Amino acid sequence: MKKNKYTTVVFDLGNVLINFDHNLWVVNLNKIENGIGTKMRDFYKKNMHIARDYESGKISDNEFIALNLKLLDYKVSEEEFCRIFSNIFTESNEVTNLLPKLKKNYSLVLLSNTSNIHKKYGWEHYAFLKNFDHFVLSHEIGAIKPDEKIYKAVEDFTNQPPETHIFIDDILENIEAAKKKGWDAIHFTGYNNLVEEFKSKSIL
C-alpha cells in the first residue's frame, strides 16, 4: 500500500535500466575495415554537439545517417550502420525487475536522451518497457536533459504537482535540474543504492 506523496516514478533509460557501451560499435566497425570505427569515434570526440543535436531532434535521421556513411567511406549500408551503431545495449535485469512492483502503485514514465535510430534498432524490443505508461524522448520533444522543457513534458502528461514526481538518473546534472523543478530525485549509482533509497522513501 502506497504511504507517501509520490504519484509518478520517472526513470532515465541509459545506464539505469539498460547499460550501454559505445566502444562496441567502434570494435564492430573496425572489423569491417580496420580503423574506420576509430576514425568515427575520434570525429565525435571532437564534435560532440552533433550527437546532442541529433538526440534533440535538430538533425534528422536521414541527415545523421548520411553524415556517418560519408565518415565511414560508404563501407557499410544504411541498414548495417543503424544496426551496428545501436548494438550497444544490455538490460540491467535487477533494476528492470523492480518495475512491475512499482507499477502497482505508481505511474511510470521513461525520460531519456535518445535518438530514433537507437530506439528502433537498439532498445524498443525490451519487454520491460510495457510497464511504462508514457515515454518522454528527447528527439521527439526537441530538448535534452537537463533542459527544463523535457521535464515539463513529463508534467504535461501526468498533470500532477511537481513534488509528486521522483526521478532516477545516473547523471547528477540531470538530477539537479529535476530538483529545481520541484521534483524529488535519486542519483543512481547502482541497484543496491536504488533499493535503499526507495525503502527510505517508503516507495518499496
Beta strands, then each sheet from edge to edge (+ up, - down):
strand 1: 8-11
strand 2: 18-20
strand 3: 89-91
strand 4: 107-112
strand 5: 134-137
strand 6: 165-169
strand 7: 184-187
sheet 1: 5+ 4+ 1+ 6+ 7+
sheet 2: 2+ 3-
end
